[in-house]
Amino acid sequence: MGQFLPSLTQIVLGLNELSGMIPTSISNASQLIVVDLSSNSFSGLIPKTLGNLRLLQRLKLEFNNLTIESSELSIFSYFLNNSYLNRLRLSMNPLNGVLPNSIGNLSTFLEQLDLFGCNIKGNIPIDIGNLSRLTYMSLGNNKLAGPIPTTIGRLSMLKHLNLFGNRLKGPIPSDICYLGRFRALSLASNKLFGQIRESINNMTSLRLLNLAFNQLTSRIPSSLWRQTDLLAVDLSSNSQSGSLSLDIGNMKVLIILNLSRNQLLGRILETIGALMSLVDLSLAVNQLKGSIPISFGGLVSLELLDLVGNKLFGEIPKSLEVLRYLKYLNVSYNKLRGEIPTQGSFVNFSTESFMSNDALCGVIKLNVPPCKEAFLGTRKAMGVCILNYVLPTLGLTILVASVVLVSRKLHGKKNSKLSNNKDSMPLSTWRRISHQQLLHAAEGFNVNNLLVEGCFGTVYKGTLLDGTYVAIKVLNLELEGAFKSFDIECEILRHVHHRNLVKIISACSNIDFKALVLEYMSKGNLEMRLFSNTHCLNMLQRLNIMIDVASEL
C-alpha cells in the first residue's frame, strides 16, 4: 500500500464502512504522521509493522474488530520505537489481554491513551505512572482488578481519568486528589471502599465527578461542595451518610446532582432551590425527612426530579408547577399528603409518580382519592392532635388559674406589688437572626439536632455564632392552621413576661419559612417532668410547681 505513496503523511479514513484486514504494507509510507482508521469494520491482527513508522504521532483504530497475537498485549512493544507518538486510541476492539509493564515505556510525548472497552484483564501496572505527559487516560469498561496504583498521582498533567466499569478494589488513592488539572474523574461501577477525602478540594479544575456504584462510606466531605465550578456530581449507590451541606447552594453551575441510594439523613435544604442550572436532581432512596422545599420552584432548568423512597411529609409545593422543562417526577413511597398540583408539567405525570404516600389527593387518573376526602382526613388528624395536646394544656391552665386566685387572696397586696415588679423585668435582649444564620445554627436542620416534633412544627437544637445554645421551633407551613398558630404564639409571647416561661430570643418569618428562636432548656421542660415515665414527680412536688407559677402571675 505505502510503496506507491512514500511521501504520504496522513491517512484519515475514519467513519466509513471499510472492512477486511489492515495491510502490513502500510509501513512503507514511512513519512506517516497520522493514521486514522477509526469507526470502520476492520478485523484481524493489528499489524506489527505500524511500529516502523518512526514519525507517527497519532494512531486511531477505535471502534473496529481488531485483535492481537499475545494475551499480554505485546502490541505495546510494537510502539516502543514510535518516540513521537502522542495519541494512541484503540478503544472498542476485542484485544482480550493483560496490560504489560512495558506500557510505561511508551513515548514520553504520549498525551492520550484510550483502551476503553477492550476486554483487558489483570491489574493496572504501576509503571503507568511513567507516562508523565498524559492528559487523557481511559481504561473503562474492562475487567481490571486490584487497587488503583498510587503512581497515577505522578501524572501531574492528567485532566481526564476514566476507570469506570471494572473490578477495582481498595480506597481511592489520596495522591489523585492533588492532581490540580483534573477536569473529569470517573471511577464508577467498581468495588472501591473507604471515604471520599477532604483533600478533594485540591482538584480546583474539576468539572465532572462520578463515583457511583461503589462501596464508599462515611460522610460526604464538606470540601466537595465548595467546588463551585462542578458541572456534574454522581455519588449514587454507595453508603454515604450524614446530612446535606448548606454549601450546595453555592454550586451555581451544577447541572447534574445524583445522591440517590445512600443513607443520607436530615432535611432537603432550601438552598438547593438556588441552583438555576440544575437539570437532573436525584435524592431517591435515602432517609431524608421534612417537606419538599418551596424554593424548588426556582429550579428553572430542571428536567428530572427523583425523591422516591424517603420519609418526606407535607404537601407537594405548587411552586413546582412553574417548572416548564420538568419531564420526570417521582415522589412515591414517602409520607406526603394534600392536593397534587394540576398545572404545568403535572398534567403529563401518571400514577407512578405519586404511589404509596400517606394522603395525597387529586384527579382520578392518578388513582388517588378526590381532595374532599383527603381534607376530611386532615381535619380528623388535626382533631386528634387537639385532643392529645391542646385539651390537656387547657386543663392544666385552668388548674393553675384556680391556684392563682387562691394565692392572691393569701398573699395580699404586698406580694402582688412584688410580683408586679418582677413582671416588669426585661427579657433576653432581642436579636435579629436571619434564615441563613438559623440554617447554620442547626446544621441545616440536621436530624441529629432534632429535639421534638409537634402538631404544627419541629424543634431543633442550634448553636449561634457567639456560642449561644438555642431551641429553634420551625413551623410546618404545609399544615392547615400553621400560620395562625405562629401568629398566636408570637402574640402571646410578646405580652407574657414570666420567669417560669422559656424566653423568646427572636423570630424569623418569610413567605416559605417561619420559626421562633427560644432559650434552650438543657434539662428539658415541664411537660417532660409531668408526663415522663423516667422523671416521676410526687403530688407535693407538683403542688409546689403550681404555687411557684401562681406566685409570679
Summary of the structure (lengths in Angstrom):
residues: 553
radius of gyration: 33.4
end to end distance: 106.6
largest distance: 123.2
contacts: 1786
relative contact order: 0.05
helix: 32%
strand: 22%
